[in-house]
């Protein structure tokens, strides 16, 4: 995107909205504007299929009348006074919510750092088109690639303006640039697909479009002529980092304070107990400079800090917003995320910290096992931890990747998987969830 957006006017309007809510009878209120600007191009077989652009400034007002709360949303141009009066009237008619509240004033950020999240580089639609075409061309140039599922490039920005009735006013913006391509190899009923992509806050940090296309093509070709393997128990399954990030996402969901309060997490009784092997840690840090999911303050105006969510294998923290914390008898740790009028806890820059062994040595140590590059289906029960997913990837024989494998299912329980995992040292921290290659012992593989 080309121009930095001045949020001063939006902060002023949000402040006026909060003041009007107080005058209308609210005991407390906050107003948030979720900002968004995006532009994208998608191509297929050398032709542009779609060019899209969007802009939005979505206002939300949340008001409290005692323990009663209501929220309303609107687009720019609305009548401030009418919206405030409507929200207060709705709150007065709402049932009481014992856990609805603004963050305590002493938890609000008095100042916050510049995390260098905004890149003012001008990226034209023509530049996006050229990158998408180059990525697809590089994929199609790989021997064995027979078709394309398309390629894309995007540029956008998003951010938050927040004003509360008890002293917080602030805003931030972050940019995002992306490139992706999906390639098809083989023919007829033996076609296989794979992909590659990159996403960065700064345009100059993006991987080259040619490299993205080439890797997508090579991955697709490597999957040609897959086999099934026999059903077996106690199989060591190795998760490629692309898959490992999703696996760590399951851990994030299980230690989300809202899920714990609702009793829908299989880790709800594990605070202070061992959930990973000794020596392993999971960190969450919202203040990483140029971090993919960094934010100087959360959706309630609270500054978070780096937390060792799991340290030496022991669970130390939940992700907490104010309401989730109140329900659990705790205090927010600055992980509240605004979704329009609602606030829910979430991770920021989450990382399962790497081990000391290289990826190649980790695979060699497995001997015989299964290396997963793609998962299918949603077979994860977050209440019980039961895990069963369709999978494809490569068979490990004598410590090396050999033939492609598809149409198998891997199964276990997430509690057991967490305790049986060994991380390699190849972590890539450019994504909001970061994880190295992971080896997980003792899984069941259902095949032939």
N, C-alpha and C positions, 0 to 999 in steps of 0.2 A: 504494500500500500504506500501511497506517496506522501500523505500529509498527516501530521500529528493533529489529533482532534482536541480542541480546547474544551475541557469539561466544566469550566467555571460557570457557564450559564446553566448547565444541568444541575450543578450543585446548588445554585441559587434557587432554582425552581423546586428542587427537592426540599430545601430548607423552608421555603414558603409553605409547601404542602404539609410538612410536619407542624409548623406553627398553626396553620389553619385547623389541623386535626385536634390540637390541644384546645384551641378556642371553641371547637365544636363539642368538646366534652371528653376527649381522650385523656387518660391519665399518663399515657406514654405512647410514643409512635416512632416508627422509622420509615424512611422512604428510600427506595433503591431504584437505580436505573441500570439495566443490563444493556450494554452497548454492543453492537455487532456490525461489522462491515466485511463483506467477502466477495471474491470474484474467482471463478473457476472455469476451466476449459477441459472438455473431454473429447478425445479423438478415437477413431477406430479405422484401421486399415488406411491410414494416410489422410483421412478426411475428418474435419471437425464435426462432431455430432451435437455438441451443445456448448453454449457459452452462457454462464449465469452470473448475475450480480445481485447482491442484496444489501440493504441497510436497515438498521432498526435501533430505536431507543425505546425500550419497554419499561414503563414506569410501574412500580408497585408500591402501595402504601399499606403498612400494617399498623393497626391501632389496638390499644389495650384499654379496656374499661374494667378496672379491678382485675379479676382473673378471666375476664371474657376477652376474646380476641377475634378480629376479623381482618381480612385482607382484600384489597381490590386492585385491579390492574387496568392500565389504560395506555393508549398510544399518545405521542406528542400532540399538543393542540387541545387537550381536554381542559375543562373548567376546574381549576384547582379547588375552589371553595365547594363546589358541588360534589367532587370526588371525596373530599375530606368528610363532609357531612354524611354522605352515603356510607362510608366506612364505619363511622362512629355509630350510626343507626343500626348497622348490621351487627356490630360488636355487642351492643346493648341487648340485642335479641338472641345472641348466641349462648350456648351452654358454657359453664365455667370450665376452664382448662387449668388444672393445678400446676402444670409445668410450662405454661406460656409466659414468657418474660423476655425483656431485653437483657443483654449481657450486663453484669454489674459495672457501674461506672468506673470502678477502680481497675477493671480488666481492659478497658478501652485503650487503644493505642494513642499515646500522647504525641508520638512522632513515629515515622516509619521510613525504612531505607529505600533508596532507589536501587532496584534489583536489575536494571538494564534489560527490561523486557520488551522494549519498543524499538523496532527498526523502521526508519523513515524512508528506506530505499523504495524508489518508484519502480514498480513492476507492471508493465503494460500487459494488456490482453495478448498482444503479439508475442511478447516474451514468454508468457505462459503457454501459448500455442506451440511455439518453437520447442520448448522443453518437452511437452507431451509427445510431439511428433518424433523428437530425437530419441526419447525413451522407447517408444514403440518400434522405431526403425532398428534400434540396437537389439531389441528382443527378437525381432523377425530375422535378423542377420545370423542368429545362432543356428548352427546346423542341427536339424531335427525339429525345429520350431515350425509349425505348419499354419498357425493362425494366431490371431490376437483377440483377447476379450476387451481390449481397449486400454488407453492410457489417459492420465489426467495430470493437471497441474493447478495449483490454487494459491491464492494470497488472501490474507484476511487479518482482521484485528478484532479484539473483543476486550471488554473491561467492565468495571463496576464503578458506579457513583453511589455513595452511601451517606446518608445523614440521619442521625438519631436525635431524639428529644432530650437526651441527657449528655450531650456534649461532643459527639463525634461527627466529623465531616471530612470526607476524603474520597479520592478516586485514583484509579490506575488503569492503564491500558497495556495490552500485550499483543504482539503481532504473531502470525503463524504462516509459514510457507510450506507447501507440500508438493511432492511428485510421486506418481505411482504408475505401475503397468502390470498387466496380467497377460501371460503368454500361454499358448496351447501347443503341446507337442504330440506327435503321433497322428494317426488317422483312424477314421471309422469308430468302432467300439473300443479302440485302444488309445483314445486321446486322453492326455493328462494335462492338468492346468497347475500353474504356480504363479507366484507374484513377487514383487519387491516394491518397497516404498521408502520414502524418507519424509520426515516432518521436523522442521526447526523453527525457532523464534526469529532467527536472522537469516536473510536470504543467502548471504555469502557462505553460510555454514552448510547449505544443502549439498548432499552428494551429487555428483555429476549425473545428468540424465542418461548418458551412455552407459555408465556403470550400473545404474538401476535397471535399465533394460537388459543388459547382458546377463546380470545375475538372475533376473526373472526367467529369461530364456534357458539358462543353464539348469536352473532348478526344475523347470518343467520337463526338460529332456531327461534328466536323471530319474524321473519318476515313470518313464515308459516301461511297459511290460512288468507291472508289479505282480507279486505272488502273495498267496496266503500262507500262513505258517500254522503249525499245529497248536491246539489249545494247550496252555501250560500254566502252572502255578509258580509262584516265587520267581517271577521274571524281573530282571532289572530293566527299568524303562528310563531312557535318557530323553529329557525334554530339551529340544532346540530353544535358544533364548526367546524366539518369537512366541513359543508355546509356554515357556517358563514365566513370561510376564503375565499371561492370563492366569496361570496357576497361583502366582503371588497375589493376583487380584482376588482369588477366593479367600486367601488369608485376610486381606483387607476387609472383605465383606463380613468375615466372621468376627472381627474385632471392632466392628462399627458399633458405637454405643447405642444407636437407635435399634439395631437388630438385637443387641444384648437386652435392652429394656423390654423389647417385645417378646423375648425368649425364643427368638427364631434363629439363634446362632448355636452351632454345635460346640463353640468354645465359651459359652456364657458362664460356665462354672470354673474356668481355668485361669483366672487372674492370679498372678503370683506363682503359677505352676509351670512346669516344663512342657513346652509344646514343640520345640525343635531340639536337635542334638546340642549338647554342650559345645560352646564355642561359636555357635551361629547367632547372627543378629539381624534384625530388620529395623531400618531407620526410616524416619519420615521428617523431611526438612522443607518448610515452605519458603526459606530465605536464601536459597541458592541463587547466586547471580546468574542470570540467563538460564535458570532452571525451567524445564518444560512446563511444570505445574506450580511454579513459584507464585506467591502473592504476598504483598507487604502487610496485608491485614485480611481477615476472613469476612464472611458475609454478614457479620454482626459488629465489625469494627475492632475485633480483638487480634492482636499480633500473636501469631504462633511462634514457636521455637522448635529447634531440632529435638526430636524425641527418639530414644531407643525404644521402639514399640516392643521389641523382643530383644533381650540382652542375655548372651550366654545361654540361649535356648529358653529363657524364662519370659513369660508374658508380663509386661509392665504397664501398658496403657491401653485404653480404648480410644478410638477417635470420637471426640465429643464436641457437640454444639451446646448452647445454653440449655435448651429444652431436654436434650438427651442426658446431659449432666445432672440436671435437677431431678429427673426421673430415677437416676441411679444414686442420688445423694452425693454427687461429685461437683467439680467445677469444670467449665469449658476449658479445653486446651487449644482453642483457636482453630478448630477444624470445621467450623460451620460454613456451608456453601449455600448461596441463594439460588433457588430455583423459582424465579418469579417471587411470589409472596411467601413461600415456605423456606425454612432453613433446615438443612439436614447435615449431619457430620459426614466427612469424607477425607480421604488421604490427600496429601499434596505430592511432593517428590518422594515416592515410596521406593525403597530399595531393599531387596534381600542381599545382604552384603556378601561379596565373593569369598571363595575359599582360596587355597594356596596352590591348587593343582591345575595344570593347563587342561583345556578341553580335550586335546588329543590323548593326554595321559589318563584323563578320566574315562574316556571311551576304551582305551587299552585295558584299563583295570577292570572293566565290566566283563571282558572276555566274550560271553554270549549274551545278547539282549536285544532290545528294540529301541531304535532312535526315532522319536516322534517329531514330525514336521508339520502335521496338520491334525486338528481334532474336529469331530463332527458331532452335532447334537448338543443338547443341554442337560445331560444326565448328571447333574450335581444337586444333591439335596442339602441345603445349607442348615437345615434343622438337625439332621442326623449325621451329616458328613459323608454320606454314601456317594461314591464317585464311580460313574460308568460312562465312558465316552467312546464313540467310534473314532478310529485313528488310522493314519497312514504315515509312512516314513521309510526307514531302511533297517534291514536286519544287521545286527552286529555279530560278527563271527571272528574269532581269534583276535578280538580287540580292534577290528576295522569295520567300517561301513561297507556292506556288500550289496545285495540286491534290494530293489524297491519292494515295499510291503503295503498292501491296502486291504480294506474290508476286514479289519480286526477290531476288537473291542478291548480296551484296557479298563480294569476295575480294581477298586480298593476302597478304603475309607480315608478321608482327608486327614483325620487325626493320625492314622498310621503312616500316611504318606509324608506328613510334616516331620515325623520322628525318624523317617528312613531316608531323608534326602541328603545328598552331598553336593555342594556347589563347586563349580569350576571357578577360574579366575577371570573369565572373559566378559565381565559386566560392561554394558553400554548404558551410560546414564543419561542419554539424550531424551529418553521417553519419561513420561510421568510415573510409570511403573518400570523399574529396572531390575533385571535378574540375569545372572549368568546361566550357562548350561547347567542343568540339574540332573543328577542320577538318583532315581528313587527305587529302592530295593523292595522285593516282596510283593509285586503286583501280580494280578491274574490277567492273562491274555487269552481271550476267546477267539479262536480262528477256525481252522478246519476241524 
